[in-house]
Amino acid sequence: MSNVDINKDGEMTYQQALDRINNLVAEIEDPNLPIEAILEKVKESSKLIEFCRDSLKNSHQEVMDAMRE
């Protein structure tokens, strides 16, 4: 995942991933962007979306576990 900032622990945060996805969408919407660049941005976006989905699923599970305590 290129151009993604990481936190001090060396891990990307959900917000950082979401911000990068928004940036990629704006870049993809450029009508002058070559198809090869679009493909790379779509691949990066897919990885970031998967990261966000996993992050949300993990957060949901943590909330459910906390509620059971």
C-alpha positions in Angstrom: 0.0 0.0 0.0 1.9 2.9 -1.2 1.6 6.5 0.1 -0.2 5.4 3.3 1.0 7.0 6.5 1.6 4.8 9.5 1.2 5.6 13.2 4.1 5.6 15.6 3.6 1.8 16.2 4.2 1.2 12.6 0.5 0.4 11.9 -2.0 2.2 9.7 -5.1 3.5 11.4 -8.6 3.2 10.1 -8.8 7.0 9.6 -5.6 7.1 7.6 -6.8 4.3 5.4 -10.2 6.1 4.9 -8.4 9.4 4.1 -6.2 7.6 1.5 -9.2 5.9 -0.1 -10.9 9.3 -0.5 -7.7 10.7 -2.0 -7.5 7.8 -4.4 -11.1 8.3 -5.5 -10.4 11.9 -6.3 -7.3 10.9 -8.3 -9.2 8.2 -10.2 -11.8 10.7 -11.2 -9.2 12.6 -13.2 -10.1 12.1 -16.8 -6.5 12.5 -17.9 -5.2 9.7 -15.7 -3.7 6.8 -17.8 -5.5 3.5 -17.4 -2.4 1.9 -15.9 -2.4 4.4 -13.1 -6.1 3.9 -12.6 -5.5 0.2 -12.2 -2.8 0.7 -9.6 -5.0 3.1 -7.6 -7.9 0.6 -7.8 -5.7 -2.2 -6.5 -4.5 0.0 -3.6 -8.1 1.1 -2.9 -9.2 -2.6 -2.7 -6.5 -3.4 -0.2 -7.4 -0.4 1.9 -11.1 -1.2 1.8 -10.3 -4.7 3.0 -8.2 -3.2 5.8 -11.1 -0.9 6.8 -13.6 -3.8 6.7 -11.4 -5.9 8.9 -10.8 -3.0 11.3 -14.6 -2.4 11.6 -15.2 -6.1 12.2 -12.6 -6.2 14.9 -13.9 -3.1 16.6 -17.4 -4.5 16.5 -16.2 -7.7 18.2 -14.4 -5.7 20.9 -17.6 -3.7 21.6 -19.6 -6.9 21.8 -17.1 -8.5 24.1 -17.0 -5.4 26.4 -20.8 -5.4 26.6 -20.7 -9.0 27.8 -18.4 -8.2 30.7 
